[in-house]
Amino acid sequence: MAVHQHPHRGSGFRLSAVLRGHRTASASGTAVAADTAPAYALALLRLLTGFVFLWAFLDKTFGLGYATPSGKGWADGGSPTKGFLSGVAAGPMESTFHAWAGAAWADWLFMLGLLGIGLALIGGVALRFAAVAGTAMMALMWLAEWPPARHLSDGSPSMSTNPFADYHLVYAAALVVLAVTAAGDTLGAGRLWARLPFVRDHRWLR
């Protein structure tokens, strides 16, 4: 899973439209008006991010020949965490990740996380839950790659290009933005999801 704005009068991206969107928001109180250009931009971001998570699940499950070779998928008896976690070579949790590598519970949590987050984003539902779960996953993956390290534990260069920010943090920030703006209301089932009784009673499910 790797993936390596100033308005003007004529653009249509007007602050007044965004403010109107906030005033006419759905029950969450944070949605961008569904008929505005920012809403469609957020929906596009949601769908693309969801595809990243969902494709990672499919490729690691069935060995579709991208990050996971054919015949090495989870469905074929392979482990989706063993290769990555056993290869951790820097950071304060290096030995912990080595101990987790290939464990059944780690495989299940990782794969269910990819699937759940991907489906939530594609469908535009449970975005707050997806943001929490996805941020936790990205934080762990950031710790595993440990961008602050200039050298790995064996002394070789880490090839890190930044001492802090990497794509894991970008994904986490995107998930939070999508959740707080109710990005599932546009090109998604967010509005229908929000009207379900158990979601109305438990707003954290929004």
C-alpha positions as CSV (number, residue, x, y, z in Angstrom):
1,M,0.0,0.0,0.0
2,A,2.0,2.9,-1.2
3,V,1.2,6.2,-2.8
4,H,3.9,8.2,-3.2
5,Q,-6.0,25.9,-3.4
6,H,-6.8,29.9,-3.5
7,P,-10.3,30.9,-4.7
8,H,-11.0,33.7,-7.1
9,R,-14.2,35.4,-8.2
10,G,-14.7,33.4,-11.3
11,S,-13.8,29.9,-10.1
12,G,-17.0,28.9,-8.4
13,F,-15.0,27.9,-5.3
14,R,-16.4,30.7,-3.2
15,L,-16.1,30.9,0.6
16,S,-19.7,32.0,0.8
17,A,-20.8,28.7,-0.8
18,V,-18.8,26.7,1.7
19,L,-20.3,28.7,4.5
20,R,-23.8,28.1,3.2
21,G,-22.9,24.4,3.0
22,H,-22.0,24.4,6.7
23,R,-25.3,26.2,7.6
24,T,-27.3,23.7,5.6
25,A,-25.4,20.7,6.7
26,S,-26.8,17.3,7.6
27,A,-27.4,16.2,11.2
28,S,-23.7,15.9,11.9
29,G,-23.4,19.7,11.6
30,T,-20.1,19.4,9.7
31,A,-21.0,18.5,6.2
32,V,-20.1,20.5,3.1
33,A,-23.2,21.3,1.0
34,A,-23.6,18.3,-1.4
35,D,-24.1,20.5,-4.5
36,T,-20.8,22.4,-4.1
37,A,-17.6,21.8,-6.0
38,P,-15.7,21.2,-2.7
39,A,-18.1,18.4,-1.9
40,Y,-17.4,16.6,-5.2
41,A,-13.7,17.1,-4.6
42,L,-14.0,15.5,-1.2
43,A,-16.1,12.7,-2.7
44,L,-13.4,12.0,-5.2
45,L,-10.7,12.0,-2.5
46,R,-12.9,9.5,-0.5
47,L,-13.4,7.2,-3.4
48,L,-9.7,7.1,-4.4
49,T,-8.6,6.6,-0.8
50,G,-11.2,3.9,-0.4
51,F,-9.9,2.1,-3.5
52,V,-6.3,2.2,-2.1
53,F,-7.5,0.3,1.0
54,L,-9.8,-2.0,-0.8
55,W,-7.3,-2.9,-3.5
56,A,-4.7,-3.6,-0.9
57,F,-7.1,-6.1,0.7
58,L,-7.9,-7.8,-2.6
59,D,-4.3,-8.0,-3.7
60,K,-3.1,-9.4,-0.4
61,T,-5.9,-11.9,-0.2
62,F,-5.8,-13.3,-3.7
63,G,-2.3,-12.5,-4.9
64,L,-3.2,-10.4,-7.9
65,G,0.4,-9.9,-9.0
66,Y,0.9,-6.3,-7.8
67,A,2.4,-6.1,-4.2
68,T,1.5,-9.7,-3.7
69,P,2.7,-12.3,-6.2
70,S,0.3,-14.9,-7.6
71,G,0.0,-17.9,-5.3
72,K,1.3,-16.0,-2.3
73,G,-2.0,-14.4,-1.2
74,W,-3.7,-14.8,2.1
75,A,-6.2,-17.2,0.5
76,D,-3.3,-19.4,-0.6
77,G,-1.9,-19.7,2.9
78,G,0.4,-16.7,2.8
79,S,0.7,-14.1,5.6
80,P,-0.1,-10.5,4.7
81,T,1.9,-9.2,7.7
82,K,5.0,-11.5,7.8
83,G,7.0,-9.9,5.0
84,F,6.4,-6.3,6.0
85,L,6.7,-6.7,9.8
86,S,9.7,-9.1,9.7
87,G,11.5,-6.6,7.5
88,V,11.2,-3.7,10.0
89,A,14.8,-2.5,10.5
90,A,14.5,0.7,12.5
91,G,12.6,2.4,15.2
92,P,11.6,1.9,18.8
93,M,9.2,-1.0,18.0
94,E,11.5,-3.1,15.8
95,S,11.6,-6.1,18.0
96,T,7.8,-5.9,18.8
97,F,6.9,-5.9,15.1
98,H,9.2,-8.8,14.5
99,A,7.3,-10.7,17.2
100,W,4.0,-9.8,15.6
101,A,5.0,-10.8,12.0
102,G,2.9,-13.6,10.7
103,A,0.8,-14.0,13.8
104,A,-2.8,-15.0,12.9
105,W,-4.3,-12.3,15.1
106,A,-2.2,-9.7,13.3
107,D,-3.1,-11.0,9.9
108,W,-6.8,-10.9,10.7
109,L,-6.8,-7.5,12.3
110,F,-4.8,-6.0,9.4
111,M,-7.0,-7.6,6.7
112,L,-10.3,-6.8,8.3
113,G,-9.1,-3.2,8.8
114,L,-8.2,-2.9,5.1
115,L,-11.5,-4.3,4.1
116,G,-13.7,-2.4,6.5
117,I,-12.0,1.0,5.9
118,G,-12.1,0.4,2.1
119,L,-15.8,-0.5,2.1
120,A,-16.7,2.4,4.5
121,L,-14.9,4.9,2.3
122,I,-16.3,3.6,-1.0
123,G,-19.8,3.5,0.4
124,G,-19.5,6.8,2.3
125,V,-20.7,5.3,5.6
126,A,-19.2,5.0,9.1
127,L,-16.5,7.5,8.1
128,R,-15.8,8.5,11.7
129,F,-15.1,4.9,12.7
130,A,-13.1,4.4,9.5
131,A,-11.0,7.5,10.4
132,V,-10.2,6.2,13.9
133,A,-9.3,2.7,12.7
134,G,-7.4,4.0,9.7
135,T,-5.4,6.5,11.7
136,A,-4.4,3.8,14.2
137,M,-3.3,1.5,11.3
138,M,-1.4,4.3,9.6
139,A,0.3,5.2,12.9
140,L,1.5,1.7,13.4
141,M,2.8,1.5,9.8
142,W,4.5,4.9,10.3
143,L,6.3,3.4,13.3
144,A,7.2,0.4,11.3
145,E,8.9,2.4,8.6
146,W,10.2,5.0,11.1
147,P,11.0,8.0,8.8
148,P,13.1,9.8,11.4
149,A,15.9,7.2,11.1
150,R,18.7,8.1,8.7
151,H,20.2,4.6,9.2
152,L,18.8,1.2,9.7
153,S,19.7,-1.0,12.7
154,D,22.5,-2.6,10.6
155,G,24.0,0.8,9.8
156,S,22.9,1.0,6.2
157,P,21.2,4.1,4.9
158,S,17.5,4.1,5.5
159,M,16.8,6.1,2.3
160,S,14.2,8.1,4.3
161,T,13.3,11.3,2.4
162,N,11.7,13.2,5.3
163,P,12.2,13.1,9.1
164,F,8.5,13.1,9.9
165,A,5.9,13.3,7.2
166,D,5.3,10.4,4.9
167,Y,2.3,9.0,3.0
168,H,1.0,7.2,6.1
169,L,0.4,10.6,7.8
170,V,-1.2,11.9,4.6
171,Y,-3.6,9.0,4.5
172,A,-4.5,9.5,8.2
173,A,-5.1,13.2,7.7
174,A,-7.3,12.5,4.6
175,L,-9.4,10.1,6.6
176,V,-9.9,12.7,9.4
177,V,-10.9,15.3,6.8
178,L,-13.3,13.0,5.1
179,A,-15.0,12.1,8.4
180,V,-15.4,15.7,9.8
181,T,-16.8,17.0,6.5
182,A,-19.3,14.2,6.1
183,A,-17.8,13.4,2.7
184,G,-20.1,10.4,2.3
185,D,-23.1,12.6,1.6
186,T,-21.9,13.2,-2.0
187,L,-21.7,10.2,-4.3
188,G,-22.2,8.0,-1.4
189,A,-24.8,6.6,1.1
190,G,-23.9,9.0,3.9
191,R,-27.3,10.6,4.1
192,L,-29.1,7.3,4.2
193,W,-26.7,6.0,6.7
194,A,-27.2,9.0,9.0
195,R,-31.0,8.5,9.0
196,L,-30.7,5.0,10.4
197,P,-32.1,4.9,14.0
198,F,-29.0,3.3,15.5
199,V,-26.8,5.8,13.8
200,R,-28.9,8.7,15.0
201,D,-28.7,7.3,18.5
202,H,-24.9,6.8,18.3
203,R,-23.4,9.7,16.4
204,W,-19.9,8.3,16.6
205,L,-21.1,5.8,14.0
206,R,-21.7,8.7,11.6
